[in-house]
Amino acid sequence: MIHQKGFDSFTTTEYVEGGVEFCAALTAGGWEVTHVAAHQIEQRFPGTAAELADYDLVVISDVGANTFLLTRSVFNRSLREPNRLELLREHVLDGGALMMVGGYLSFSGIDAKARYADSPIGDLLPVRLSQLDDRVERPEGAAVRVVRADHPALGNVTGPWPDLLGYNLTEPRPEGAVLVEVGGHPLVAVREVGRGRTSVFTSDMAPHWAPPDFLAWDGYAPMWCALAEWTSGLR
């Protein structure tokens, strides 16, 4: 934040973790969740196929491709190391599971900085990604419409879904299936690819695009658990 006080200005920073409700929902559903914050990816995200194999599902949300690709070894010292997104691609094709959840640094992201469209995992997703800033801001609320209520990835979550305040704009891919729309565009979509599965939720798991009534919605936890179970092949 930049604070302007007449002639003078100063900056302040804060650290916030936005996936608390999401992690709690999965934990309550019986999942063991390992949360890797964006600044910890270089040290903690799996760097080998064997390490990735220890996880039933990988969820990427609100962190761009550069964080996986440009470690200090590569960026500062020009050393070679395995491409984590290429490892993740092979993991999915070999039977692994990947979910991408929206945010300012998911899919294409703000100013197109997330850069997943041309990344090794971009063409594995059930939706096509933009090459431009893909944020759709809907402060008045964007209506959600369920398209495939009978799909197991939704876990029989019934009733109206709360509005969302924004989402990442994507387009359906023929190989995928759109289960839920927001503003007439994909919100929840799934795909079987290779021997694995991928899924997307193109809005946020937490504020600001997910307002309080969405986080308090009685379908919040069941929906995430069902989507995680389907993507990982457990449903």
N, C-alpha and C positions, 0 to 999 in steps of 0.2 A: 504494500500500500504506500502511496505517496501522499504525504500530508503537507498542504500548503498553508503557511501561516504568514500572510503578508509577504515581506521580502524573502523570508526563509522557507525552506522545505526540508523535510526529512522522510526517510523510508522506514517501514517496519515490516517484519515478516512473521508468519505463524505457520505451525505444522498441524494439518488436519487430516484425519483418516476418514474417508467417506463410506467405507464398506461395512460399517458396524452392523447395520440391520440385516444386510445380505448374509454375512457370516453367521449371525445369530439364527437366521432362518434355516440355513443348511445344517447348522449344529443341532438345532432342535429336531431336525428331520433325521438325525442319526449319522450325519457326515462328520468326518474328522477334517477340519479345514486348516490348511497352512496358508496364512496370509503373508504375502511378500510385498512390502511397500515398494513404490516406484524406485526410490533411491537405494533399495536393497537388491534389485534385480541382478546387478553385476556380480554380487557375491553369492546370492542364494538361489537364483533361478537355475534349474537343472542344466548342466552343460554337457551331458552325455545321454545317449539313448537309454542306457541302463538306469540312469537317475530318473528320466522321464517315465520309465516303465513302472516306477513305484507309485504313480498317481493315476487314479481312475479318470480324472477330469482336470483339464487346465482351463482356467477362466482368466481372460485378459480384459481389463476395464480401465479406461482413462489413463493409459500410458502409451506413448507412441513407439513406433518401430525403432526409432533411433536409440532408445534406451537399451534395447536388446542387441543392437548392432554396433554401437559406438562405446565400447568400454574404454577405460583409461589405458589399457594395454594397446588397443588399436588406435585410439584417437591421439593419445599423447606420445606413445613410444613406437607406433607403426609396426607393432608385432602382430603376427597372424594368430588366430584362434578360431575354434569352431563357430559357425553361424548358428546362433540359438534358434532363430526362426526357421532355418532350413532343417535343423534337428527336429523342431516341432512339426514341421510339414511331414517328414518321414514317419514320425511317431503316429500321426493321425492316419496316414495312408496304410500303416502297418496294423491298425486296429485301435488307435488311441482316440481320445475325445477332446474337443476344443469348443469352448463357448466364448464369444465376444459380446461384451455388454457396453452400451453406449456411454458417451461422455465427450468432453471437449478435446480429449486426446485418444479417442477410439475411432475406428474406421478411417475416414479422411481427417476429420477434426477441424479445429479452429485454424484458419489460414492454411488448411491442408497440411498441417504439421505432423499429423499422426502417421501418414504415409504408408498405410497398409495395402492400398490398392495394388501396388507393384511389388509388394513384399512376397516372400515365399509362401505365406499363408493366405494371401488375398484371394486366390482363385479356389481355395478350399471351402470358403464360406457359402452359405445358401443364398446370398444376395450379392449383387454387383455393387462395387464401391465407386464413389465419385473421385475424380482427380482434383476437385475444388473443395473449398470450405463447404462442408456438408451439413452444418448446423441449421436446424429449423427451430426458431424461437417462437413459442406460442404462449405468451404470458396470460392470455385469456383462457387458456386450456384447450388441449387438442383431444377430441373424442377418440376413444378406443373401440374397435369393432372386432369381435371374434369371428373368424372365418371358418375354422375347423374345430368346433367345440369337442368333437369326438376323438381328436388325436390324443394318444396317450401322453405326449409331451406336455399337455396342459393339465393333466391329472384331474379331469372332471371339475375344474374350477368353474363355477356357475355364477350367474348374476352379472349385473353391469360392472365394468371395470372403471375405476376413477380416471378422470382426465389426467393428462400429463402436460408439463409446461414446455416441452421441447423434445427433440430427437435428432438423430443423425439420419440424413436422407439417403436411402439406398433404393435399389431397384430389384425386383424379383429375378432370380436366376432360374432358368428352366429345370435345372437339376435339383433345385430345392423346392420346399413346400412352405408357403406363407400360412401361418396359423392364426395370427392376429395382426390387425392393421392399426395404425395411428395416423390420423390426418390423411387417410387413403394410401398410405405407404407401409411397407413391412415394419412391424414391431417385433413379432416373434416369428422366426423362420428356422427350419431344420433341414438337414441334408445328410444322406449317407454318401460317403466318398471313400474310394478305396475299400479298405476293410474297417474304416473308422466312421465316426459321425462328427458333425459340426452343428452348432446352433448359434443364433444371435438374438439379442434383445436390444433394439436400437435406441432405446431411451436409457435413462440412468437408473441405477439401483438405489440411489440416494439423492438428496437435494443437490442442485436446485431443480432439475427437470422432474424429479419424483417428489411431489408435494407431500405434506404431512398426511393427507387422507389416503394417499397411495401406500405410504409406509404402514399406516394403521389398518389398511384394508385386510379383511379376513382371508382373502385369497392370496395375499403377498407370499407368505411362507409356502403354502401348498404349491403355488405356481412355480416358484424357484426350485423346490425339491423335485417336482415332476419333470421340469426341463433338464435339470442336472441328471436325474436318473435315466431319462431317455437318451440324452447325449452320450452318457457313459455306457450305455447298453444294459443298464440294470432294470429297465422298464420295457 
